[in-house]
Amino acid sequence: MRDFSWDVFAATGNIEAYLLYRELSKRHEQQEERDVTEVVAT
């Protein structure tokens, strides 16, 4: 979904697609941080 929203933004310049991309990227980074924390804690 993140790649799709970037592709839409790149093709159209649609700011809402860019904002969606940023939100999805932020969530992806947060999930990666949680995954690393879980691995370290175990």
C-alpha positions as CSV (number, residue, x, y, z in Angstrom):
1,M,0.0,0.0,0.0
2,R,2.9,2.3,0.8
3,D,4.5,1.8,-2.6
4,F,1.1,2.3,-4.3
5,S,0.5,5.6,-2.6
6,W,3.9,6.8,-3.6
7,D,3.3,5.7,-7.2
8,V,0.0,7.7,-7.2
9,F,1.8,10.7,-5.8
10,A,4.6,10.5,-8.3
11,A,2.3,10.2,-11.2
12,T,-0.3,12.8,-10.2
13,G,1.3,15.1,-7.6
14,N,-1.8,14.4,-5.4
15,I,-0.9,15.7,-2.0
16,E,-3.4,13.4,-0.2
17,A,-1.5,10.4,-1.7
18,Y,1.7,11.9,-0.4
19,L,0.2,12.4,3.1
20,L,-1.0,8.8,3.0
21,Y,2.5,7.6,2.0
22,R,4.0,9.5,4.9
23,E,1.5,8.1,7.4
24,L,2.1,4.5,6.2
25,S,5.9,5.1,6.4
26,K,5.6,6.3,9.9
27,R,3.5,3.3,11.0
28,H,6.0,1.0,9.2
29,E,8.9,2.5,11.1
30,Q,7.0,2.2,14.4
31,Q,6.3,-1.4,13.8
32,E,9.9,-2.1,13.0
33,E,11.0,-0.5,16.3
34,R,8.5,-2.6,18.2
35,D,9.8,-5.7,16.4
36,V,13.4,-4.9,17.4
37,T,12.4,-4.2,20.9
38,E,10.6,-7.6,21.1
39,V,13.7,-9.4,19.9
40,V,16.0,-7.6,22.3
41,A,13.7,-8.3,25.2
42,T,13.5,-12.0,24.6
